[in-house]
Amino acid sequence: MQRFLTEIDKVIENGKYKDTWDSLQQYHVPEWYEKIKFGIFIHWGIYSVPAYGNEWYPRNMYIQGSKEYEHHIKTYGEHKNFGYKDFIPMFKAEKFDAGEWIKLFKEAGAQYIIPVAEHHDGFQMYDSALSEWNANNMGPKRDVLGELTTECQKAGLTSGASSHRIEHWFFMGHGKKFDSDIKEPLKCGDLYWPAMPEPELHNISSEPYPSKEFLEDWLCRCCEIVDKYRPRIIYFDWWIQHNAVKPYLRKFAAYYYNRAEEWGEDVVINYKHDAFVFGTAVPDIERGQFSDAKPYLWQSDTAVARNSWCYTEENDYKTAEEILCDLVDIVSKNGRLLLNIGPKADGTIPDKDRQILLAIGQWMKLNGEAIYGAKLWRKSAEGSTQIQEGQFTDSAAKEFTSQDIRFTVNGGYIYAVCLNMKGKNSVCIKSFAFSDDASTTDFCGAIKAVEVIGYDKTPTWTQDREGLKINTITIETSMPVVFKILTD
């Protein structure tokens, strides 16, 4: 590990970016990131074998009295005889085909792909020199991240990687409270190490603080991913906002940005909870969005299932229509959507995940011009349905109406997307209402033409003091409907 640390310091010393917030504020979000709007997140790992509860199974199975604990004993036996590590030989990924995955994601309309490189469980889904507990050495014995990165590049998609490693500080700690397979001594690089007592998770100064050894190991793992796979996006999960992590975050950002400069590339870091000083990376909202448009670029990440990021036999799936409405809303507010799917342990993508992705892809093939490369209009939305702002706000589907419109611009067109027109044959877009006072209207130009994307019949339309009134055929789909408006 010392060799890695020495190299990290050398890159920072010789590079443009230093490990200070002042220096990191030289960073600018690249133009290519502004253009991409839809990505695929992949939660796949050892936790996909039990496929129970969610991806926190490795933690919860060691919490006495939890449903995962009881399920584990009933299904696999006592923890001292069958612990989390014993799932590894069962994680064979015998049907995993990286090329087929990427083909599906491209058909879904995705522009960037972010596989989870390491989750809280501490098992690396890539070939690592820092720990033997990785997918290249054990389980499938394949460099999963490497294969997906290669196939992304072949398909012309942007490849990234996510690290959820920092939570491993406490993730397995409950296993020390009873007779399980998590026993001392544990050393750096072990699957279960360090298994510390769980702190108050939302307290950024909670003790016990992550140790210097653990944080240096975390930094080296992150930089190893950068050097080995050259991801253009690095996504960090929560808890990196802990006070003890901040100096190492700055080191990582400086290292990553300097490496990118060496390679002649522009890169992005996604973060949560104000872990980074604003302007030094791109903020992300987990399972949520903003209620209003933002002048800065941001990302929302969510999953096809409400209850889990990984595959489970009890996944509560969203509909493709619901996901597309969120995508349109997010893009209209200067965001992009990272949508997670959870493959099965054998490497197959569940039928329901596949169906959702293909339905999204069909819509995007028709309506992508309102999404890809689109920019903000002078307002993002109209309608009475309120968007609850903040993380973890997508537990229930939103009930949109034909009055709920989202706007984007691309080329010479304004796109007005009606989020729910099913059973309707007309819509009134109030933001295009005539007004004698330019200060009280959103649009002062002239409309030359209106079309409904995906429908051959040309709509009729009029414009008055109430708005732009469009009449078309009765809409039978529950998917968002895009009105393409040419202005003069």
Stockholm file with secondary structure:
# STOCKHOLM 1.0

chainA/1-488         MQRFLTEIDKVIENGKYKDTWDSLQQYHVPEWYEKIKFGIFIHWGIYSVPAYGNEWYPRNMYIQGSKEYEHHIKTYGEHKNFGYKDFIPMFKAEKFDAGEWIKLFKEAGAQYIIPVAEHHDGFQMYDSALSEWNANNMGPKRDVLGELTTECQKAGLTSGASSHRIEHWFFMGHGKKFDSDIKEPLKCGDLYWPAMPEPELHNISSEPYPSKEFLEDWLCRCCEIVDKYRPRIIYFDWWIQHNAVKPYLRKFAAYYYNRAEEWGEDVVINYKHDAFVFGTAVPDIERGQFSDAKPYLWQSDTAVARNSWCYTEENDYKTAEEILCDLVDIVSKNGRLLLNIGPKADGTIPDKDRQILLAIGQWMKLNGEAIYGAKLWRKSAEGSTQIQEGQFTDSAAKEFTSQDIRFTVNGGYIYAVCLNMKGKNSVCIKSFAFSDDASTTDFCGAIKAVEVIGYDKTPTWTQDREGLKINTITIETSMPVVFKILTD
#=GR chainA/1-488 SS CHHHHHHHHHHHHHSSCCSSHHHHTTCCCCHHHHHCCEEEEECCSGGGTTCCSCTTHHHHTTSTTSHHHHHHHHHHCCTTTSCGGGGGGGCCCTTCCHHHHHHHHHHTTCSEEEEEEECTTCCBSSCCSSCSCBTTTSTTCSCHHHHHHHHHHHHTCEEEEEECGGGHHHHTGGGGGSSSSCCSCCCTTSSSCCCCCCCCTTCTTCSSCCCHHHHHHHHHHHHHHHHHHCCSEEEECTTTTSGGGHHHHHHHHHHHHHHHHHHTCCCEEEECTTCSCTTSSEEEEETCBCSSCCSSCEEEEEESBSSCSSCCTTCCBCCHHHHHHHHHHHHHTTEEEEEEECCCTTSCCCHHHHHHHHHHHHHHHHHGGGTTTCBCCSCCEESSCCCCCBSSCCSSCCCCCTTCEEEEEETTEEEEEESCCTTCSEEEEGGGCCCSCGGGCSCCSCEEEEEETTCCSCCEEEECSSCEEEECSCCCCCSCEEEEEEEC
#=GC SS_cons         CHHHHHHHHHHHHHSSCCSSHHHHTTCCCCHHHHHCCEEEEECCSGGGTTCCSCTTHHHHTTSTTSHHHHHHHHHHCCTTTSCGGGGGGGCCCTTCCHHHHHHHHHHTTCSEEEEEEECTTCCBSSCCSSCSCBTTTSTTCSCHHHHHHHHHHHHTCEEEEEECGGGHHHHTGGGGGSSSSCCSCCCTTSSSCCCCCCCCTTCTTCSSCCCHHHHHHHHHHHHHHHHHHCCSEEEECTTTTSGGGHHHHHHHHHHHHHHHHHHTCCCEEEECTTCSCTTSSEEEEETCBCSSCCSSCEEEEEESBSSCSSCCTTCCBCCHHHHHHHHHHHHHTTEEEEEEECCCTTSCCCHHHHHHHHHHHHHHHHHGGGTTTCBCCSCCEESSCCCCCBSSCCSSCCCCCTTCEEEEEETTEEEEEESCCTTCSEEEEGGGCCCSCGGGCSCCSCEEEEEETTCCSCCEEEECSSCEEEECSCCCCCSCEEEEEEEC
//
